[in-house]
Every structure is written in C-alpha cells, then in structure tokens.
Amino acid sequence: MSINYSERIPNNVNLANDRTLQRALEHWQPRFLEWWRELGPHDFEANDVYLRTAVGVDAQGWASYGYVKMPDYRWGIFLADAIPDRKIGFGDAFGQPVWQQVPGEFRSQFRRLIVTQGDTEPASVEQQHLLGHTCPSLYDLRNLFQVNVEEGRHLWAMVYLLHAYFGRDGREEAEELLARHSGDADKPRILGTFNEPISDWLSFYMFTYFTDRDGKFQLKSLAESSFDPLARTCRFMLTEEAHHMFVGETGIARVIRRTLEVMKELGTDNPEAIRRHGAVDLPTLQRYLNFWFTSSLDLFGSEVSSNAATTFANGIKGRPDESQYEDHVCADATFALDVPDGKGGVATDTVPMRNAMNEIARSAYVRDCEIGVKRWNMAIKRAGVDFQLALPSTRFRRSIGAWAGVPTDPGGTPISREAYERQLPASLPSESDRAFVRSLMQPVREPGKMAGWIAPPDRGINNLPVEYEYVRLG
C-alpha cells in the first residue's frame, strides 16, 4: 500500500476521513518539531542528508532514497497491510477474531505498554543528541541521522495509537512523551537504559546492537498482539529497526577490524601500545559490551512476572515469533528457571510458563545477540589473535528480577560482595576507559575518509560508493 504524501501527515490509515483525529495529530505535530529542534541532532538542521523515507509498507521497494533536511523529513503513520481473517494467536482467546478496537477491560494494560514503547523512541534520539559533532565519517554521520529520524517516526506510530484509540487519556500520554527527557533529574525516561549517556560512538554502536535489539524483541512480541492496529504498527516498525541493528553490528565489526590492523602493524596485543596508536584495545571493547548487554537485559523485566502472565493470557502481548511454538495457550505448561538458592549457589525453580514470558523473550534475545559476537570472533580468529569476546551471563549486574543485586562474576557464578566489587573495574568501562574512548572522537568530515580508530565499511549505502557525500556540510 503506497502512502499519501500530499497529506500534511503522510499516512496509510485514511487520516483524511477522520477530521477529529487529524486535527488532534496536527495539534501535536508542532510540539514534536519543537522537540526535534531542541533535542534532535544538534546543529544539523540546515544540512542535506541522504536518507531513506518510507513510501509504502510492502517489503519490496518500501523506501526511497534522497537528500532531505531533517526537520523536513516526512514522518508519518504507517501500518503493515492487514492480514485477512487474522485470528488471535495466543492466550485465553486463542483462535478468535483479532480486535480492531481495544477491549475496555484491557485499556490500561495496552496504554501502559504503548506508552513504555513510545517513550524509548525519543529517548534514544535525546541520548544521541550531540554525537554528530564527533562523527568518524560522513557515512557514519548519515547512519546516525537515519536512525534518529526513524526513531522519530516510531514515536509517531505510538502517538497515533494513543490518539486514535485511547481518547483524552491517550492525548495526555502523547504530550508526556515529549515532556520526559533522557537523563533528566526531575522527569527522566521510563526505562533506566534510556537515561544512560551516549557520549561516544563506541557506545552508540553498542546501543544500536544490544539495546535496539531489545526493541526488536519487544516489537516482535507486540506484533503478535490481538489488537490488530498495534500488531500492524509494530510489524512495519520492525522493517526499519533492522537497519539500526545493522549499524551496530557493522560498526563494532569495523572497530575490531581496525584494532586488528593496528595489532598486526605493531606486532603486539598490549592494550597500552594499541591505545597509543589510536585504536580501541579488545579488552576495552569487552568491557563496553558487558555494560550495554547487561543494561539491555533488564529491559525485559523480571524472570517471574504476574504482569507478563496477564498480558499473555489476555492476548495483549505474545512471545516473539509465536508461530514457532506448539502450545499457544500455555495454561498448564511450566518453565524451569535458575535462581539464587540463598546460600551463595544456584537452584532450579519451576514456574508456570505464563509467568516466565519475560524470560522466554530474554532467552531468545540472548541467542540473537550471540550471532554477532560469533561473527566478530571469527574475524579475530582469522587475524590469528588469541582473544574471544563473550556475552556475560544473564545473572551478572542485574537490577531487576531474581538476580537483582546478587553478586556474580561475568560468567554468572555467585561470589562474595567483596569479590564482586574487586572484579567490577575489570568487567565494566572505567572512567579512564571512557575518557580514552572520548579522546578518539575527533570528527572526520571529508567524504570517504575515516577516523583512525575505525575501518571503512565494506560498501556504501543504496549501492553508492563509500566516498559519496552522504551529508552535505557546506
């Protein structure tokens, strides 16, 4: 389905025939643009950027590419095509027709989920507000801006649902999405990870690999929803989300490739020697990986959750890729969990499957994260370097759930509080690590050139050369 670009708000939801909703969204639009000018990419409003813009929701040829100034980007409201005669795929109402309106008894649950998802979208733009000033190349600068404008569109997607289906409460929630700000002492973003500062590009690549991947799994779960407009919205958002994770995976791979080149040039794996040569040593990379992976784990919530059981039972939020499972009701199924035994060890607890839905999604997320780590390790191995990156245990550095506050080593073995505090500096980025990485963040703005700490990409964007002028800085 193509999108009507003659509209003030491009959409494929027939906004022109719902004047009340159209006026409400047109009232919200100037506030969004004001937020973008204040907290979107800083100092680049007047520059032409080579961006992709959604022009349809078909997987084939859904986007067009061209230069656009970011404040003029055609944000809009796009739902994937409806699946004819779609049925509810899980929970107590399994097999019944999906809902086109929110059932009254589930309104508060749906609203909370949509607001929480919506809150993450502008949060990440705010976290990346100043990154453009230290871009390692024009290619990377453009990718940053592409991620930013799409996060802005994902905010629009959630705001549409709030306005269209939740009345006055939804309109008020939409206003609040622009009132909270990442890291704000008084009105922070809802989820902790989205209040973490991103002051360097290594953090940006880690965020887009690990934290945007959490977004992928949350969207996959919501794409199963019995509320069809939410499911269709999230299906299309997943099309755009894939690029964000690509930026993260290839960004980290390019950092590793440059580090391996420096190691070969110097004939050493000594971290200090590698740093003096202006590259990121692999142990530092591992510490950044530990930080962002463990921060993202908590986004799934507690291992055992009555809320997760309720949202599954009520058909509100399913498991990612629900069709892969045989039992879609899970009324009597159980799930085995590793939990602290209270004596410094690990025990197994068996809980109702519905209560373990967060953990099922988190486990799928971890398996997905491992794919990129294996690729990075293959590159390290091919270079003849004896080092392996590894995901820490899901028990390590947790703030939510059964393992919250339980001291373990990165492998997940419970240890004493004193031992945990001693090993933490070797496991997470120190202030000196962060200061060193920030010292590398010198902008490179000549087309085709790269900062010394990162290798060039294998190919450019949309079949263009790496040397293309992806952002016209003037």
SULKA-V908110 format. One record per backbone hydrogen bond with DSSP energy under -0.5 kcal/mol. NH is the residue of the N-H (numbers start at 1). CO is the residue of the C=O. Records with the same first field share a line. If there is no record, write none. Layout:
NH->CO / CO
This chain:
3->55
4->11
5->3
7->4
10->8 / 75
11->4
12->77
17->14
18->15
22->18
23->19
24->20
25->21
26->22
27->23
28->24
29->25
30->26
31->28
32->28
33->29
34->30
35->31
36->32
37->33
38->34
39->35
40->36
42->129
44->41
47->44
48->472
49->68
50->470
51->49 / 66
53->64
55->62
56->62
57->1
61->59
64->53
66->51
68->49
70->47
72->69
73->70
75->73
77->10
78->76
80->232
84->82
86->83
88->96
91->328
92->313
94->91
95->88
96->93
98->86
99->226
103->101
106->103
107->104
110->106
111->107
112->108
113->109
114->110
115->111
116->112
117->113
118->114
119->115
120->116 / 117
121->117 / 118
122->118
123->119
124->120
125->121
126->122
127->123
128->124
129->126
131->128
133->130
134->131
135->132
141->137
142->138
143->139
144->140
145->141
146->142
147->143
148->144
149->145
150->146
151->147
152->148
153->149
154->150
155->151
156->152
157->153
158->154
159->155
160->156
161->157
162->158
163->159
164->160
165->161
166->162
169->166
170->166
171->167
172->168
173->169
174->170
175->171
176->172
177->173
178->174 / 175
179->175 / 176
180->176
181->187
184->181
194->191
195->192
196->193
198->127
199->197
204->200
205->201
206->202
207->203
208->204
209->205
210->206
211->206 / 207
212->207
214->210
215->211
216->212
217->213
218->214
219->215
220->216
221->217
222->218
223->219
224->221
225->222
226->315
228->99 / 226
230->227
231->227
232->228
233->229
234->230
235->231
236->232
237->233
238->234
239->235 / 236
240->236
241->237
242->238
243->240
244->240 / 241
245->241
246->242
247->243
248->244
249->245
250->246
251->247
252->248
253->249
254->250
255->251
256->252
257->253
258->254
259->255
260->256
261->257
262->258
263->259
264->260
265->261
266->262
267->263
268->263
274->270
275->271
276->272
277->273
278->275
279->274
281->279
285->281
286->282
287->283
288->284
289->285
290->286
291->287
292->288
293->289
294->290
295->291
296->292
297->293
298->294
299->296
300->297
301->298
305->303 / 355
309->305
310->306
311->307
312->308
313->309
314->310
315->312
316->311
317->311
318->221
322->319
324->321
325->322
328->326
335->351
337->349
339->337 / 347
341->345
347->339
349->337
351->335 / 349
353->333
354->330
355->352
356->352 / 353
357->354
359->303
360->356
361->357
362->358
363->359
364->360
365->361
366->362
367->363
368->364
369->365
370->366
371->367 / 368
372->368 / 369
373->369
374->370
375->371
376->372
377->373
378->374
379->375
380->376
381->377
382->378
383->379
384->381
385->380
387->385
393->410
396->393
398->395
404->401
405->398
406->403
407->405
409->413
412->409
415->407
420->416
421->417
422->418
423->419
424->420
425->421
426->423
427->423 / 424
428->424
429->287
434->430
435->431
436->432
437->433
438->434
439->435
440->436 / 437
441->438
442->440
443->441
444->135
448->466
449->446
451->136
454->451
455->254
460->464
464->461
468->465
470->468
472->48
473->471
